[in-house]
Amino acid sequence: MLYAVLCYNTEDVTSAWTKEEDDQVMRDLTAVQRKYVEAGKLGPVARLLPTTAATTLRHRPGETVVMDGPFAETKEQLLGFYLIDCVSLDEALDFARELSAANPAAGSYEIRPLSLYKPSELAP
């Protein structure tokens, strides 16, 4: 089963890190990722730019609006995500626990099963 592990934290905290602190966090996270890469379980990993770089397209019947910023104003922001192939939710939770232990900032990890579709499967 493929899982998305969505990483949330307060941008004010993570954007306040020095380059050295940020580099150290990335090294620590990479150390966690390495074992899953070597096991052939880790798929794409993405670190998102800050929400100040976001653009939202909001559609309502008869109206489409494009605006600067993220979709929702929240205390924590989506900072990035991992795709991981696990035999169970417990294995995906173990991965998230390891990421959490490697990250000095308190944050949240949302784990969601994925259902993938190939564009060719959607064609009429």
C-alpha positions in Angstrom: 0.0 0.0 0.0 1.3 3.4 -0.9 1.0 6.1 1.8 1.5 9.9 1.7 3.2 11.2 4.8 2.3 14.9 4.9 4.6 17.1 7.0 3.1 20.1 8.9 4.8 22.7 11.0 4.6 26.4 11.8 6.5 28.2 9.0 7.5 30.9 11.6 9.6 28.2 13.4 11.2 26.5 10.4 11.9 29.8 8.5 13.7 31.1 11.5 16.3 28.4 11.3 19.8 29.5 10.3 21.2 27.9 7.1 23.3 25.6 9.4 20.3 24.5 11.4 18.3 23.9 8.3 21.1 21.9 6.7 21.5 19.8 9.8 17.7 19.0 9.9 17.9 18.0 6.2 20.9 15.8 6.9 19.1 14.1 9.8 16.0 13.6 7.7 18.1 12.2 4.8 19.6 9.6 7.2 16.1 8.4 8.0 15.1 8.3 4.3 18.3 6.4 3.3 17.2 3.1 4.9 13.8 3.3 3.1 15.4 4.2 -0.2 17.8 1.2 0.1 14.7 -1.0 0.8 13.0 0.3 -2.3 10.1 1.7 -0.3 10.5 5.5 -0.6 9.1 7.3 -3.6 9.1 11.0 -4.4 9.9 13.4 -1.6 9.0 17.1 -1.9 9.8 20.1 0.2 7.4 22.9 -0.5 8.4 26.5 -0.7 6.7 28.8 1.9 3.1 29.6 1.7 4.0 33.1 0.6 4.9 31.6 -2.7 1.5 29.8 -3.1 -1.2 30.7 -5.5 -4.8 29.4 -5.0 -7.4 28.9 -7.7 -10.8 28.8 -6.1 -13.8 27.7 -8.2 -17.5 28.2 -7.4 -20.3 27.8 -9.8 -20.0 30.6 -12.3 -16.9 32.0 -10.8 -13.2 31.2 -10.8 -10.8 33.3 -8.7 -7.0 33.2 -8.5 -5.5 34.7 -5.4 -2.1 34.8 -3.7 -1.5 32.6 -0.8 -2.5 29.2 0.5 -6.0 27.8 0.4 -6.5 27.9 4.2 -5.2 30.2 6.9 -4.0 27.7 9.6 -1.6 27.6 12.6 0.5 24.9 10.8 1.3 24.8 7.2 2.0 21.9 4.8 5.8 22.0 4.4 6.3 18.8 2.3 5.5 15.2 1.7 6.8 11.7 1.2 5.4 8.8 -0.8 6.2 5.5 0.8 5.3 1.9 0.0 4.5 0.0 3.3 3.0 -3.3 4.1 0.8 -1.7 6.8 -0.2 1.5 8.4 2.0 0.6 11.3 5.1 0.6 9.1 4.1 4.0 7.7 3.6 5.3 11.3 7.1 4.0 12.2 8.5 6.0 9.3 6.7 9.1 10.5 8.0 8.5 14.0 11.5 8.3 12.7 11.1 11.6 10.8 9.6 13.2 13.9 12.6 12.1 16.0 15.0 13.6 13.4 13.2 16.9 13.3 13.9 19.3 16.3 10.7 21.4 15.6 7.4 20.1 17.0 5.1 19.4 14.1 2.6 16.9 12.8 2.7 14.1 10.3 -0.5 13.1 8.5 -0.5 9.6 7.0 -3.0 8.9 4.3 -3.3 5.8 2.0 -3.1 6.6 -1.7 -5.2 5.4 -4.6 -3.2 5.9 -7.8 -4.6 6.3 -11.3 -2.8 6.2 -14.5 -4.0 8.8 -17.0 -4.4 6.0 -19.6 -6.9 4.3 -17.2 -9.0 7.5 -17.2 -9.3 7.8 -20.9 -12.7 6.8 -22.5 
